[in-house]
Amino acid sequence: SDGSIRLHQMTSEYPLMQWNDSTNGLPIIALQWALTRPAVFFVLDASSNIYIWDLLENDLLPVAKQAVPSENVATMAVLGEPEKTNGLLGIALAKEAGQIDIQYVKKKWALP
């Protein structure tokens, strides 16, 4: 992967939007949509950086980037309860050494 992200709809083979070099050329390890806010998604790159995209706030660039220090992150999963209105949203990070960290997301990216 070259760090490109493409947003597709089910009825077309062509992307609705495409972001080239979204991770400065680093491979994308995982991409997950937020469960509580439909316009937000998270990207994990090969250097353990997490990018937060909020398409309602900015559809050209990520709204935040967070480096995960120390160990490499192997994958991530988004946690949340979309049926509840408390806006609780988290990211579970599985590190290569076997540890799992859970980080909570700011309310502005979690509330619908």
C-alpha positions in Angstrom: 0.0 0.0 0.0 1.2 3.5 -0.8 -1.0 5.3 1.8 -3.9 6.0 -0.5 -7.5 5.8 0.7 -10.5 5.4 -1.6 -14.1 5.9 -0.7 -16.5 3.8 -2.8 -20.2 3.3 -3.1 -21.6 -0.1 -3.8 -23.0 0.8 -7.2 -19.8 2.0 -8.9 -16.3 0.7 -9.4 -14.9 4.2 -9.3 -14.2 6.0 -6.0 -16.4 8.8 -4.8 -13.3 10.3 -3.2 -9.6 9.4 -3.1 -6.8 10.7 -0.9 -3.4 9.9 -2.3 -0.4 9.7 0.0 -2.6 10.2 3.1 0.1 8.7 5.3 3.1 10.2 3.6 3.6 7.0 1.6 3.6 4.6 4.6 1.5 1.5 4.1 -1.9 1.4 5.8 -2.3 -1.4 8.3 -6.0 -0.9 9.2 -8.9 1.4 8.5 -12.0 1.5 10.7 -15.2 3.6 10.6 -16.4 5.1 13.9 -19.4 3.2 15.3 -21.0 6.3 16.8 -20.3 9.0 14.1 -20.7 8.0 10.5 -18.4 10.6 9.0 -15.4 9.6 11.1 -12.8 7.0 10.3 -9.4 6.0 11.7 -6.3 4.9 9.8 -3.3 3.1 11.3 -0.1 3.2 9.3 3.0 1.0 9.4 4.8 3.4 11.8 2.0 3.2 14.4 0.5 6.5 13.6 -3.3 6.9 14.0 -5.0 9.4 11.7 -8.5 10.6 12.5 -10.6 11.7 9.5 -13.8 13.6 10.1 -15.4 14.2 6.6 -17.8 16.7 8.0 -15.0 18.9 9.4 -12.4 18.4 6.6 -12.7 16.2 3.6 -9.1 16.9 2.3 -6.9 16.0 5.3 -7.1 14.2 8.6 -8.3 16.3 11.5 -5.7 14.7 13.9 -2.7 12.5 14.0 -1.5 10.6 17.0 1.7 8.6 17.2 1.7 5.5 19.4 5.0 5.5 21.2 7.3 2.6 22.0 6.0 -0.6 20.5 4.6 -1.2 17.0 0.9 -1.6 16.7 -0.1 -4.7 14.7 -3.8 -3.8 14.3 -6.7 -1.8 15.7 -10.4 -2.1 16.3 -12.9 0.6 17.0 -15.2 0.2 20.1 -18.5 1.9 20.8 -22.2 1.6 21.2 -24.0 3.4 18.4 -27.4 2.8 20.0 -26.4 4.9 23.1 -26.1 8.7 23.0 -23.3 9.1 25.5 -20.8 9.3 22.6 -18.3 6.8 24.1 -15.9 5.7 21.4 -12.6 3.9 21.8 -9.8 2.3 19.8 -8.3 -1.0 20.9 -4.6 -1.2 19.8 -3.0 -4.6 19.6 0.8 -4.3 19.9 3.2 -6.8 18.4 4.5 -7.7 21.9 1.0 -9.0 22.8 -0.3 -6.0 24.8 -3.7 -4.4 24.1 -4.2 -0.7 24.8 -7.5 1.1 24.7 -7.6 4.8 24.0 -10.8 6.8 24.1 -11.6 9.4 21.4 -12.6 13.0 22.1 -16.3 13.6 22.2 -16.2 15.9 19.2 -15.3 12.9 17.0 -17.6 10.4 18.8 -21.0 12.2 19.1 -23.3 11.9 16.1 
